[in-house]
Amino acid sequence: MKYKVLMNSLKEIAKMTNKRKYFVFAFVVLIISSCGSDDKSVEQNVLSKDPKAEILNRIKNLEDQMHRSEKIDNVLAGQALQIYHEYSQAYPTDVITPDYLFKAGEIATAIQQYPQAYSHYKTISEKYPTYKMVQESLFLQASILDNYLNEDDKAKVVYEDLIKRYPESSYASDAKAAISNLGKSDEDLIKEFKKKNKEK
């Protein structure tokens, strides 16, 4: 409808004197240029009226930036952790929330924010027991306690919980092996490894 009006306006311009043509033409150009920005302004209005759409858009833009980077950028990583946390707090029952928490755990581990990584994996295991990555979340939670936070007793509890809940999983086997190595130094582990090789 807008374009029909514009075409009619252009026809009217052709009938006018030069001076009048200039002013009317400038006005029509202004209208055309504003029509071109309609879609973007509508999109912005939709986003500003829908907080969930707005935060999802921010997450997408941030993830795109992170994927374009060859190595992890601490600034972008910090922003990602913040926005994933923000989303999980605002929409705890959303199906995508545990995915964002798992991503947050991975990023926090990558930038050596181990307490934060542990917290994200723990939230998954406690609040999203049917999540597809819950076994891995439990194992990573225990592994962080074991390898980075030096909390062997807590790590053992989580490993044992994993074994109890998912006794047939490959993570249960890994958890059993991890329990047998709790509290051992690297030197102890190397000695045991060499001893086993000699026995073979």
Backbone as a printed PyTorch tensor [residue, N CA C, xyz], in Angstrom:
tensor([[[  0.8370,  -1.2050,   0.0000],
         [  0.0000,   0.0000,   0.0000],
         [  0.8710,   1.2540,   0.0000]],

        [[  1.9410,   1.2350,   0.7900],
         [  2.8410,   2.3970,   0.8740],
         [  3.4670,   2.6940,  -0.4820]],

        [[  3.8140,   1.6090,  -1.1910],
         [  4.5240,   1.7960,  -2.4560],
         [  3.6010,   2.3490,  -3.5510]],

        [[  2.3030,   1.9900,  -3.4930],
         [  1.3440,   2.5810,  -4.4380],
         [  1.2480,   4.0820,  -4.2250]],

        [[  1.2030,   4.4760,  -2.9670],
         [  1.1310,   5.9100,  -2.6250],
         [  2.3830,   6.6080,  -3.1410]],

        [[  3.5410,   5.9850,  -2.9730],
         [  4.8070,   6.5820,  -3.4170],
         [  4.8360,   6.7410,  -4.9310]],

        [[  4.3480,   5.7120,  -5.6470],
         [  4.3380,   5.7870,  -7.1110],
         [  3.4310,   6.9170,  -7.5810]],

        [[  2.2960,   7.0430,  -6.9270],
         [  1.3800,   8.1450,  -7.2840],
         [  2.0370,   9.4960,  -7.0070]],

        [[  2.7730,   9.5910,  -5.9240],
         [  3.4720,  10.8390,  -5.5790],
         [  4.5050,  11.1760,  -6.6400]],

        [[  5.2260,  10.1660,  -7.1170],
         [  6.2460,  10.3960,  -8.1520],
         [  5.6160,  10.8860,  -9.4560]],

        [[  4.4390,  10.3570,  -9.7580],
         [  3.7400,  10.8060, -10.9740],
         [  3.3450,  12.2640, -10.8450]],

        [[  2.9000,  12.6540,  -9.6430],
         [  2.5130,  14.0420,  -9.4000],
         [  3.7200,  14.9730,  -9.5250]],

        [[  4.8870,  14.4980,  -9.0680],
         [  6.1020,  15.3080,  -9.1560],
         [  6.4170,  15.6560, -10.6000]],

        [[  6.2160,  14.6940, -11.4790],
         [  6.5370,  14.9020, -12.9030],
         [  5.7230,  16.0420, -13.4950]],

        [[  4.5510,  16.3390, -12.9530],
         [  3.6910,  17.4020, -13.4880],
         [  4.0430,  18.7870, -12.9320]],

        [[  4.8920,  18.8720, -11.9050],
         [  5.1630,  20.1350, -11.2100],
         [  6.2990,  20.9240, -11.8560]],

        [[  6.4210,  22.2010, -11.3830],
         [  7.5460,  23.0320, -11.8230],
         [  8.8150,  22.5210, -11.1550]],

        [[  9.9970,  22.9530, -11.6670],
         [ 11.2850,  22.4560, -11.1690],
         [ 11.4680,  22.6880,  -9.6730]],

        [[ 11.1490,  23.9070,  -9.2030],
         [ 11.3780,  24.2380,  -7.7980],
         [ 10.5140,  23.3710,  -6.8910]],

        [[  9.2570,  23.2740,  -7.2600],
         [  8.3560,  22.4410,  -6.4630],
         [  8.7590,  20.9810,  -6.5390]],

        [[  9.2460,  20.5510,  -7.7240],
         [  9.6860,  19.1560,  -7.8870],
         [ 10.7750,  18.8130,  -6.8760]],

        [[ 11.7250,  19.7340,  -6.6780],
         [ 12.8680,  19.4720,  -5.7920],
         [ 12.4060,  19.2020,  -4.3600]],

        [[ 11.5110,  20.0740,  -3.8520],
         [ 11.0560,  19.9230,  -2.4660],
         [ 10.2100,  18.6650,  -2.2720]],

        [[  9.3280,  18.4090,  -3.2050],
         [  8.4770,  17.2310,  -3.0860],
         [  9.3010,  15.9610,  -3.2420]],

        [[ 10.2860,  15.9860,  -4.1840],
         [ 11.1420,  14.8160,  -4.3970],
         [ 11.9320,  14.4950,  -3.1200]],

        [[ 12.4580,  15.5570,  -2.4720],
         [ 13.2120,  15.3630,  -1.2260],
         [ 12.3280,  14.7360,  -0.1560]],

        [[ 11.0700,  15.1590,  -0.1240],
         [ 10.1370,  14.6120,   0.8520],
         [  9.8570,  13.1280,   0.5950]],

        [[  9.6920,  12.7890,  -0.6820],
         [  9.4200,  11.3970,  -1.0640],
         [ 10.6140,  10.5130,  -0.7410]],

        [[ 11.8280,  11.0220,  -1.0080],
         [ 13.0470,  10.2670,  -0.6860],
         [ 13.1150,   9.9780,   0.8090]],

        [[ 12.7430,  10.9800,   1.5970],
         [ 12.7300,  10.8100,   3.0530],
         [ 11.7520,   9.7060,   3.4630]],

        [[ 10.5920,   9.6730,   2.8290],
         [  9.5990,   8.6350,   3.1290],
         [ 10.1250,   7.2600,   2.7500]],

        [[ 10.7510,   7.1690,   1.5530],
         [ 11.2820,   5.8840,   1.0740],
         [ 12.3430,   5.3490,   2.0280]],

        [[ 13.2400,   6.2550,   2.4520],
         [ 14.3150,   5.8130,   3.3460],
         [ 13.7600,   5.3460,   4.6910]],

        [[ 12.6860,   5.9850,   5.1510],
         [ 12.1040,   5.5600,   6.4210],
         [ 11.4010,   4.2120,   6.2680]],

        [[ 10.8620,   3.9470,   5.0640],
         [ 10.2190,   2.6480,   4.8130],
         [ 11.2420,   1.5310,   4.8890]],

        [[ 12.4490,   1.7870,   4.4110],
         [ 13.5030,   0.7790,   4.4190],
         [ 13.9010,   0.3680,   5.8100]],

        [[ 13.7340,   1.2370,   6.7790],
         [ 14.1470,   0.9230,   8.1500],
         [ 12.9990,   0.3630,   8.9930]],

        [[ 11.8180,   0.2250,   8.3570],
         [ 10.6520,  -0.2650,   9.0990],
         [ 10.8990,  -1.6280,   9.7210]],

        [[ 11.4780,  -2.5590,   8.9110],
         [ 11.6750,  -3.9240,   9.3980],
         [ 12.5770,  -3.9530,  10.6240]],

        [[ 13.6820,  -3.2020,  10.5640],
         [ 14.6230,  -3.1830,  11.6920],
         [ 13.9830,  -2.5690,  12.9260]],

        [[ 13.2430,  -1.4940,  12.7270],
         [ 12.6320,  -0.8390,  13.8880],
         [ 11.5640,  -1.7360,  14.5120]],

        [[ 10.8370,  -2.4730,  13.6720],
         [  9.8290,  -3.4050,  14.1850],
         [ 10.5070,  -4.4970,  14.9840]],

        [[ 11.6420,  -5.0200,  14.4250],
         [ 12.3810,  -6.0750,  15.1240],
         [ 12.8810,  -5.5770,  16.4780]],

        [[ 13.4180,  -4.3490,  16.5030],
         [ 13.9120,  -3.7880,  17.7580],
         [ 12.7810,  -3.6160,  18.7700]],

        [[ 11.6000,  -3.1770,  18.2720],
         [ 10.4570,  -3.0010,  19.1650],
         [ 10.0070,  -4.3250,  19.7560]],

        [[ 10.0170,  -5.3820,  18.9130],
         [  9.6260,  -6.7100,  19.3860],
         [ 10.5810,  -7.1780,  20.4690]],

        [[ 11.9050,  -7.0070,  20.2220],
         [ 12.9080,  -7.4460,  21.1900],
         [ 12.7830,  -6.6880,  22.5060]],

        [[ 12.5490,  -5.3610,  22.3940],
         [ 12.4870,  -4.5630,  23.6160],
         [ 11.2320,  -4.8850,  24.4340]],

        [[ 10.1780,  -5.3700,  23.7590],
         [  8.9520,  -5.7190,  24.4730],
         [  8.9830,  -7.1470,  25.0060]],

        [[  9.9240,  -7.9770,  24.5280],
         [ 10.0050,  -9.3760,  24.9340],
         [ 11.3830,  -9.6270,  25.5560]],

        [[ 11.4700,  -9.5930,  26.8950],
         [ 12.7710,  -9.7540,  27.5600],
         [ 13.4540, -11.0700,  27.2200]],

        [[ 12.6760, -12.1310,  27.0640],
         [ 13.2680, -13.4380,  26.7470],
         [ 13.8900, -13.4260,  25.3590]],

        [[ 13.1780, -12.8520,  24.3910],
         [ 13.7170, -12.7610,  23.0260],
         [ 14.9770, -11.9030,  23.0150]],

        [[ 14.9740, -10.8580,  23.8200],
         [ 16.1210,  -9.9600,  23.8730],
         [ 17.3630, -10.6700,  24.4200]],

        [[ 17.1980, -11.4300,  25.5050],
         [ 18.3510, -12.1040,  26.0980],
         [ 18.8370, -13.2420,  25.2030]],

        [[ 17.9130, -13.9280,  24.5250],
         [ 18.3090, -14.9830,  23.5820],
         [ 19.0890, -14.3950,  22.4090]],

        [[ 18.6830, -13.2160,  21.9820],
         [ 19.3960, -12.5320,  20.9080],
         [ 20.8040, -12.1480,  21.3570]],

        [[ 20.9230, -11.6830,  22.5970],
         [ 22.2390, -11.3350,  23.1540],
         [ 23.1280, -12.5720,  23.2520]],

        [[ 22.5400, -13.6880,  23.6820],
         [ 23.3040, -14.9370,  23.7950],
         [ 23.8070, -15.3720,  22.4250]],

        [[ 22.9340, -15.3120,  21.4220],
         [ 23.3260, -15.7220,  20.0670],
         [ 24.4790, -14.8660,  19.5500]],

        [[ 24.3640, -13.5520,  19.7250],
         [ 25.4210, -12.6500,  19.2640],
         [ 26.7430, -12.9230,  19.9740]],

        [[ 26.6650, -13.1710,  21.2660],
         [ 27.8730, -13.4350,  22.0550],
         [ 28.5090, -14.7630,  21.6490]],

        [[ 27.6810, -15.7880,  21.4600],
         [ 28.2040, -17.0920,  21.0430],
         [ 28.8380, -17.0100,  19.6560]],

        [[ 28.2330, -16.2270,  18.7710],
         [ 28.8150, -16.0300,  17.4310],
         [ 30.2070, -15.4030,  17.5350]],

        [[ 30.3370, -14.4110,  18.4010],
         [ 31.6470, -13.7700,  18.6030],
         [ 32.6700, -14.7620,  19.1480]],

        [[ 32.2480, -15.5940,  20.0990],
         [ 33.1620, -16.5600,  20.7010],
         [ 33.6020, -17.6240,  19.6930]],

        [[ 32.6810, -18.0510,  18.8280],
         [ 33.0100, -19.0680,  17.8300],
         [ 33.9630, -18.5390,  16.7660]],

        [[ 33.9070, -17.2250,  16.5280],
         [ 34.8180, -16.6280,  15.5370],
         [ 36.2400, -16.4770,  16.0760]],

        [[ 36.3840, -16.5130,  17.3830],
         [ 37.6930, -16.3330,  17.9970],
         [ 38.4560, -17.6640,  18.0070]],

        [[ 39.7360, -17.6170,  17.6370],
         [ 40.5560, -18.8260,  17.5770],
         [ 40.9030, -19.3470,  18.9720]],

        [[ 41.0420, -18.4590,  19.9320],
         [ 41.3120, -18.8790,  21.3090],
         [ 40.3160, -18.1960,  22.2380]],

        [[ 40.2240, -18.7350,  23.4280],
         [ 39.2190, -18.1990,  24.3530],
         [ 39.5720, -16.7770,  24.7830]],

        [[ 38.5970, -15.9150,  24.6920],
         [ 38.7370, -14.5180,  25.0830],
         [ 38.1340, -14.3640,  26.4770]],

        [[ 38.9500, -13.9790,  27.4450],
         [ 38.4830, -13.9030,  28.8370],
         [ 37.3310, -12.9090,  29.0270]],

        [[ 37.3580, -11.8320,  28.2580],
         [ 36.2850, -10.8310,  28.3750],
         [ 34.9670, -11.4190,  27.8830]],

        [[ 35.0050, -12.0340,  26.6960],
         [ 33.8010, -12.6610,  26.1500],
         [ 33.3350, -13.8130,  27.0420]],

        [[ 34.3060, -14.5700,  27.5600],
         [ 33.9660, -15.6900,  28.4520],
         [ 33.2390, -15.1830,  29.6990]],

        [[ 33.7320, -14.0890,  30.2680],
         [ 33.0850, -13.5030,  31.4410],
         [ 31.6770, -13.0300,  31.1360]],

        [[ 31.4980, -12.4390,  29.9480],
         [ 30.1660, -11.9780,  29.5410],
         [ 29.2250, -13.1640,  29.3360]],

        [[ 29.7590, -14.2530,  28.7720],
         [ 28.9510, -15.4550,  28.5490],
         [ 28.5070, -16.0500,  29.8780]],

        [[ 29.4260, -16.1480,  30.8280],
         [ 29.0660, -16.6750,  32.1480],
         [ 27.9570, -15.8480,  32.7810]],

        [[ 28.0500, -14.5460,  32.6410],
         [ 27.0560, -13.6440,  33.2270],
         [ 25.6830, -13.8240,  32.5800]],

        [[ 25.6780, -13.9130,  31.2510],
         [ 24.3950, -13.9750,  30.5520],
         [ 23.7380, -15.3530,  30.7060]],

        [[ 24.5580, -16.4180,  30.7640],
         [ 23.9930, -17.7520,  31.0110],
         [ 23.3780, -17.8120,  32.4160]],

        [[ 24.0700, -17.2180,  33.3640],
         [ 23.5500, -17.1720,  34.7380],
         [ 22.2520, -16.3700,  34.7780]],

        [[ 22.2560, -15.2490,  34.0930],
         [ 21.0780, -14.3760,  34.0380],
         [ 19.8770, -15.1350,  33.4690]],

        [[ 20.1190, -15.8860,  32.3950],
         [ 19.0370, -16.6390,  31.7640],
         [ 18.5250, -17.7420,  32.6980]],

        [[ 19.4370, -18.4580,  33.3320],
         [ 19.0410, -19.5660,  34.2120],
         [ 18.2410, -19.0760,  35.4170]],

        [[ 18.5420, -17.8620,  35.8630],
         [ 17.7860, -17.2860,  36.9810],
         [ 16.4010, -16.8190,  36.5400]],

        [[ 16.3400, -16.2620,  35.3400],
         [ 15.0630, -15.7220,  34.8440],
         [ 14.1320, -16.8160,  34.3360]],

        [[ 14.7120, -17.8860,  33.7540],
         [ 13.8910, -18.9320,  33.1400],
         [ 14.3750, -20.3220,  33.5700]],

        [[ 14.2570, -20.6520,  34.8590],
         [ 14.7930, -21.9170,  35.3710],
         [ 14.1140, -23.1630,  34.8120]],

        [[ 12.8710, -23.0290,  34.3570],
         [ 12.1500, -24.2140,  33.8550],
         [ 12.2400, -24.3640,  32.3380]],

        [[ 12.9130, -23.4560,  31.6780],
         [ 13.0450, -23.5460,  30.2220],
         [ 13.8970, -24.7530,  29.8490]],

        [[ 13.5290, -25.4350,  28.7750],
         [ 14.2240, -26.6550,  28.3620],
         [ 15.6880, -26.3920,  27.9990]],

        [[ 16.0010, -25.1680,  27.5830],
         [ 17.3690, -24.8570,  27.1690],
         [ 18.2720, -24.4320,  28.3320]],

        [[ 17.6880, -24.1780,  29.4850],
         [ 18.4580, -23.6890,  30.6290],
         [ 19.6040, -24.6150,  31.0430]],

        [[ 19.3890, -25.9470,  31.1790],
         [ 20.5280, -26.7980,  31.5420],
         [ 21.6450, -26.8030,  30.5020]],

        [[ 21.2850, -26.6030,  29.2280],
         [ 22.3210, -26.4860,  28.1870],
         [ 23.2170, -25.2850,  28.4590]],

        [[ 22.5810, -24.1620,  28.8110],
         [ 23.3490, -22.9510,  29.0940],
         [ 24.1990, -23.1250,  30.3530]],

        [[ 23.6700, -23.8440,  31.3470],
         [ 24.4510, -24.0900,  32.5620],
         [ 25.6560, -24.9770,  32.2620]],

        [[ 25.4500, -25.9600,  31.3910],
         [ 26.5650, -26.8490,  31.0300],
         [ 27.6410, -26.0680,  30.2700]],

        [[ 27.2010, -25.2230,  29.3380],
         [ 28.1520, -24.3710,  28.6180],
         [ 28.9090, -23.4650,  29.5870]],

        [[ 28.1840, -22.9450,  30.5650],
         [ 28.8200, -22.0840,  31.5730],
         [ 29.8750, -22.8640,  32.3510]],

        [[ 29.5730, -24.1240,  32.6780],
         [ 30.5480, -24.9690,  33.3640],
         [ 31.8060, -25.1820,  32.5330]],

        [[ 31.6250, -25.4230,  31.2440],
         [ 32.7620, -25.6220,  30.3430],
         [ 33.6230, -24.3590,  30.2460]],

        [[ 32.9580, -23.2300,  30.0830],
         [ 33.6900, -21.9630,  29.9460],
         [ 34.4180, -21.6250,  31.2390]],

        [[ 33.7530, -21.7880,  32.3720],
         [ 34.3800, -21.4940,  33.6650],
         [ 35.6070, -22.3740,  33.8920]],

        [[ 35.5220, -23.6350,  33.4880],
         [ 36.6740, -24.5310,  33.6040],
         [ 37.8070, -24.0560,  32.7070]],

        [[ 37.4640, -23.6600,  31.4860],
         [ 38.4750, -23.2230,  30.5150],
         [ 39.2410, -21.9920,  30.9870]],

        [[ 38.5670, -21.1020,  31.7320],
         [ 39.2560, -19.9000,  32.2210],
         [ 39.6550, -20.0350,  33.6940]],

        [[ 39.6430, -21.2960,  34.1600],
         [ 40.1280, -21.6450,  35.4980],
         [ 39.3070, -21.0240,  36.6310]],

        [[ 38.0380, -20.8280,  36.3840],
         [ 37.1170, -20.3800,  37.4350],
         [ 36.4280, -21.6280,  38.0040]],

        [[ 37.2200, -22.4530,  38.7100],
         [ 36.7740, -23.7850,  39.1080],
         [ 35.5890, -23.7910,  40.0860]],

        [[ 35.5590, -22.9190,  41.0850],
         [ 34.3780, -22.9170,  41.9680],
         [ 33.0840, -22.6290,  41.2030]],

        [[ 33.1760, -21.7210,  40.2310],
         [ 32.0020, -21.3800,  39.4420],
         [ 31.5890, -22.5560,  38.5510]],

        [[ 32.5760, -23.2270,  37.9570],
         [ 32.2890, -24.3990,  37.1220],
         [ 31.6040, -25.4740,  37.9540]],

        [[ 32.1620, -25.7360,  39.1360],
         [ 31.5840, -26.7270,  40.0560],
         [ 30.1250, -26.3770,  40.3770]],

        [[ 29.8680, -25.1140,  40.6450],
         [ 28.5230, -24.6670,  41.0060],
         [ 27.5230, -24.9240,  39.8750]],

        [[ 27.9420, -24.6740,  38.6290],
         [ 27.0430, -24.8910,  37.4860],
         [ 26.7250, -26.3750,  37.3170]],

        [[ 27.7500, -27.2260,  37.4150],
         [ 27.5200, -28.6680,  37.2700],
         [ 26.6570, -29.2020,  38.4180]],

        [[ 26.8520, -28.6560,  39.6040],
         [ 26.0580, -29.0750,  40.7570],
         [ 24.5920, -28.6810,  40.5670]],

        [[ 24.3560, -27.5010,  40.0500],
         [ 22.9830, -27.0540,  39.7880],
         [ 22.2890, -28.0040,  38.8170]],

        [[ 23.0180, -28.4250,  37.7880],
         [ 22.4430, -29.3620,  36.8130],
         [ 22.0490, -30.6660,  37.4890]],

        [[ 22.9740, -31.2380,  38.2830],
         [ 22.7040, -32.5400,  38.9030],
         [ 21.5750, -32.4710,  39.9340]],

        [[ 21.3910, -31.3200,  40.5590],
         [ 20.3600, -31.1850,  41.5860],
         [ 18.9940, -30.7830,  41.0230]],

        [[ 18.9950, -29.8980,  40.0340],
         [ 17.7250, -29.3470,  39.5530],
         [ 17.2360, -29.9440,  38.2340]],

        [[ 18.1300, -30.6120,  37.4980],
         [ 17.7420, -31.1520,  36.1890],
         [ 18.1580, -32.6230,  36.0690]],

        [[ 17.5790, -33.4920,  36.9230],
         [ 17.9960, -34.9040,  36.9630],
         [ 17.7210, -35.6830,  35.6800]],

        [[ 16.8350, -35.1800,  34.8230],
         [ 16.5350, -35.8860,  33.5730],
         [ 17.3050, -35.3050,  32.3820]],

        [[ 18.1560, -34.3410,  32.6420],
         [ 18.9360, -33.7120,  31.5690],
         [ 19.8870, -34.7350,  30.9320]],

        [[ 20.0400, -34.6490,  29.6220],
         [ 20.8180, -35.6430,  28.8740],
         [ 22.2840, -35.7160,  29.3190]],

        [[ 22.8260, -34.6330,  29.8800],
         [ 24.2340, -34.6090,  30.2810],
         [ 24.4030, -34.6600,  31.8050]],

        [[ 23.4240, -35.1850,  32.5060],
         [ 23.5000, -35.1640,  33.9680],
         [ 24.6130, -36.0690,  34.4880]],

        [[ 24.8520, -37.2200,  33.8440],
         [ 25.9340, -38.1070,  34.2920],
         [ 27.2970, -37.4260,  34.1410]],

        [[ 27.4840, -36.7950,  32.9900],
         [ 28.7300, -36.0810,  32.7540],
         [ 28.8770, -34.9060,  33.7260]],

        [[ 27.7610, -34.2560,  34.0160],
         [ 27.7830, -33.1370,  34.9590],
         [ 28.2310, -33.5980,  36.3440]],

        [[ 27.7380, -34.7600,  36.7800],
         [ 28.1410, -35.3120,  38.0730],
         [ 29.6330, -35.6490,  38.0790]],

        [[ 30.0840, -36.2800,  37.0080],
         [ 31.4930, -36.6650,  36.9500],
         [ 32.4060, -35.4350,  36.9430]],

        [[ 32.0360, -34.4260,  36.1560],
         [ 32.8400, -33.2040,  36.0850],
         [ 32.8300, -32.4540,  37.4180]],

        [[ 31.6920, -32.4780,  38.0710],
         [ 31.5730, -31.8560,  39.3980],
         [ 32.5710, -32.5000,  40.3690]],

        [[ 32.5890, -33.8320,  40.4020],
         [ 33.5100, -34.5640,  41.2830],
         [ 34.9630, -34.3580,  40.8600]],

        [[ 35.1810, -34.3440,  39.5530],
         [ 36.5380, -34.1820,  39.0230],
         [ 37.1360, -32.8310,  39.4020]],

        [[ 36.3080, -31.7920,  39.3680],
         [ 36.7730, -30.4550,  39.7560],
         [ 37.1330, -30.4320,  41.2430]],

        [[ 36.2770, -31.0440,  42.0710],
         [ 36.5820, -31.1310,  43.5100],
         [ 37.8900, -31.8920,  43.7390]],

        [[ 38.0760, -32.9530,  42.9740],
         [ 39.2370, -33.8350,  43.1090],
         [ 40.5210, -33.1720,  42.6150]],

        [[ 40.4860, -32.6680,  41.4030],
         [ 41.7180, -32.2210,  40.7370],
         [ 42.0740, -30.7480,  40.9090]],

        [[ 41.0760, -29.9130,  41.1800],
         [ 41.3570, -28.4750,  41.2130],
         [ 41.0780, -27.8060,  42.5600]],

        [[ 40.1230, -28.3300,  43.3020],
         [ 39.7620, -27.6830,  44.5640],
         [ 40.3080, -28.4230,  45.7850]],

        [[ 40.9810, -29.5570,  45.5510],
         [ 41.6000, -30.3430,  46.6300],
         [ 40.6180, -30.6840,  47.7550]],

        [[ 39.4240, -31.0890,  47.3510],
         [ 38.4060, -31.4890,  48.3240],
         [ 38.0460, -32.9500,  48.0630]],

        [[ 38.9780, -33.8370,  48.4500],
         [ 38.8280, -35.2610,  48.1520],
         [ 37.5860, -35.8800,  48.7850]],

        [[ 37.2700, -35.4800,  50.0150],
         [ 36.1180, -36.0640,  50.7100],
         [ 34.8160, -35.7580,  49.9630]],

        [[ 34.6720, -34.4970,  49.5450],
         [ 33.4770, -34.1100,  48.7970],
         [ 33.4460, -34.7950,  47.4310]],

        [[ 34.6260, -34.9060,  46.8210],
         [ 34.7130, -35.5580,  45.5060],
         [ 34.2480, -37.0100,  45.6140]],

        [[ 34.6800, -37.6820,  46.6740],
         [ 34.3030, -39.0820,  46.8680],
         [ 32.7890, -39.2350,  46.9950]],

        [[ 32.1530, -38.3240,  47.7090],
         [ 30.6990, -38.3670,  47.8820],
         [ 30.0000, -38.2610,  46.5270]],

        [[ 30.4690, -37.3480,  45.6820],
         [ 29.8470, -37.1530,  44.3660],
         [ 30.1160, -38.3520,  43.4610]],

        [[ 31.3460, -38.8590,  43.4780],
         [ 31.6640, -40.0560,  42.6930],
         [ 30.7480, -41.2160,  43.0980]],

        [[ 30.5760, -41.3990,  44.4080],
         [ 29.7400, -42.4980,  44.9130],
         [ 28.2670, -42.2990,  44.5330]],

        [[ 27.8260, -41.0450,  44.5350],
         [ 26.4560, -40.7330,  44.1210],
         [ 26.2610, -41.0990,  42.6460]],

        [[ 27.2440, -40.7890,  41.8350],
         [ 27.2040, -41.1250,  40.4120],
         [ 27.1190, -42.6410,  40.2150]],

        [[ 27.9500, -43.3800,  40.9540],
         [ 27.9530, -44.8520,  40.8520],
         [ 26.6130, -45.4300,  41.2790]],

        [[ 26.0440, -44.8670,  42.3380],
         [ 24.7620, -45.3540,  42.8630],
         [ 23.6260, -45.0770,  41.8840]],

        [[ 23.6230, -43.8860,  41.3150],
         [ 22.5260, -43.4920,  40.4330],
         [ 22.6190, -44.1180,  39.0410]],

        [[ 23.8500, -44.3010,  38.5560],
         [ 24.0340, -44.8280,  37.1980],
         [ 25.0950, -45.9300,  37.1980]],

        [[ 24.8120, -47.0500,  37.8500],
         [ 25.8220, -48.0990,  38.0360],
         [ 26.3420, -48.7290,  36.7460]],

        [[ 25.5490, -48.6910,  35.6890],
         [ 25.9490, -49.3400,  34.4300],
         [ 26.6390, -48.3900,  33.4550]],

        [[ 26.7500, -47.1350,  33.8010],
         [ 27.3140, -46.1640,  32.8510],
         [ 28.8420, -46.1980,  32.8380]],

        [[ 29.4150, -45.7190,  31.7450],
         [ 30.8820, -45.6390,  31.6460],
         [ 31.4310, -44.6450,  32.6660]],

        [[ 30.6200, -43.6520,  33.0200],
         [ 31.0620, -42.6770,  34.0240],
         [ 31.1820, -43.3200,  35.4020]],

        [[ 30.3550, -44.3380,  35.6650],
         [ 30.4610, -45.0480,  36.9410],
         [ 31.8020, -45.7770,  37.0310]],

        [[ 32.2280, -46.3860,  35.9280],
         [ 33.5340, -47.0730,  35.8920],
         [ 34.6590, -46.0770,  36.1310]],

        [[ 34.5580, -44.9130,  35.4650],
         [ 35.5830, -43.8690,  35.6460],
         [ 35.5840, -43.3560,  37.0830]],

        [[ 34.3890, -43.2600,  37.6710],
         [ 34.2810, -42.7770,  39.0510],
         [ 34.9480, -43.7470,  40.0250]],

        [[ 34.7720, -45.0560,  39.7930],
         [ 35.4140, -46.0600,  40.6430],
         [ 36.9350, -45.9360,  40.5830]],

        [[ 37.4520, -45.7600,  39.3690],
         [ 38.8960, -45.5960,  39.1920],
         [ 39.3800, -44.3270,  39.8820]],

        [[ 38.5800, -43.2620,  39.7670],
         [ 38.9600, -41.9910,  40.3860],
         [ 38.9950, -42.1110,  41.9010]],

        [[ 38.0350, -42.8280,  42.4720],
         [ 37.9980, -43.0200,  43.9360],
         [ 39.2590, -43.7350,  44.4140]],

        [[ 39.6860, -44.7350,  43.6460],
         [ 40.8820, -45.4970,  44.0500],
         [ 42.1470, -44.6460,  44.0090]],

        [[ 42.1020, -43.5470,  43.2850],
         [ 43.2770, -42.6690,  43.1690],
         [ 43.1930, -41.4090,  44.0310]],

        [[ 42.0890, -41.2480,  44.7540],
         [ 41.9300, -40.0480,  45.5850],
         [ 43.0460, -39.9420,  46.6260]],

        [[ 43.5920, -38.7630,  46.7670],
         [ 44.6140, -38.5140,  47.7860],
         [ 46.0160, -38.9310,  47.3860]],

        [[ 46.1580, -39.5410,  46.2380],
         [ 47.4830, -39.9770,  45.7950],
         [ 48.1680, -38.8660,  45.0110]],

        [[ 49.4630, -38.7470,  45.2280],
         [ 50.2400, -37.7450,  44.4980],
         [ 50.5390, -38.2600,  43.0960]],

        [[ 51.0250, -37.3700,  42.2410],
         [ 51.4180, -37.7730,  40.8870],
         [ 52.5080, -38.8370,  40.9410]],

        [[ 53.4360, -38.6810,  41.8970],
         [ 54.5210, -39.6530,  42.0370],
         [ 53.9830, -41.0390,  42.3890]],

        [[ 53.0020, -41.0730,  43.2980],
         [ 52.3780, -42.3450,  43.6940],
         [ 51.7100, -43.0180,  42.4970]],

        [[ 51.0310, -42.2300,  41.7100],
         [ 50.3210, -42.7570,  40.5420],
         [ 51.3050, -43.3030,  39.5090]],

        [[ 52.4190, -42.6030,  39.3330],
         [ 53.4460, -43.0510,  38.3790],
         [ 54.0620, -44.3680,  38.8480]],

        [[ 54.3370, -44.4600,  40.1430],
         [ 54.8970, -45.6980,  40.6960],
         [ 53.9440, -46.8660,  40.4920]],

        [[ 52.6670, -46.6410,  40.7490],
         [ 51.6670, -47.6950,  40.5760],
         [ 51.5780, -48.1210,  39.1130]],

        [[ 51.6410, -47.1570,  38.2350],
         [ 51.5740, -47.4300,  36.8010],
         [ 52.7650, -48.2860,  36.3630]],

        [[ 53.9510, -47.9100,  36.8280],
         [ 55.1580, -48.6750,  36.4850],
         [ 55.0880, -50.0910,  37.0540]],

        [[ 54.5760, -50.2150,  38.2780],
         [ 54.4640, -51.5100,  38.9240],
         [ 53.5270, -52.4330,  38.1500]],

        [[ 52.4040, -51.8900,  37.7170],
         [ 51.4310, -52.6750,  36.9390],
         [ 52.0370, -53.1320,  35.6140]],

        [[ 52.8400, -52.2690,  34.9890],
         [ 53.4700, -52.6120,  33.7110],
         [ 54.4960, -53.7390,  33.8900]],

        [[ 55.2160, -53.7140,  35.0190],
         [ 56.2120, -54.7630,  35.2990],
         [ 55.5260, -56.1050,  35.5330]],

        [[ 54.3950, -56.0440,  36.2270],
         [ 53.6440, -57.2840,  36.5130],
         [ 53.0910, -57.9310,  35.2550]],

        [[ 52.8470, -57.1070,  34.2660],
         [ 52.3430, -57.6400,  32.9860],
         [ 53.4620, -58.3800,  32.2420]]])
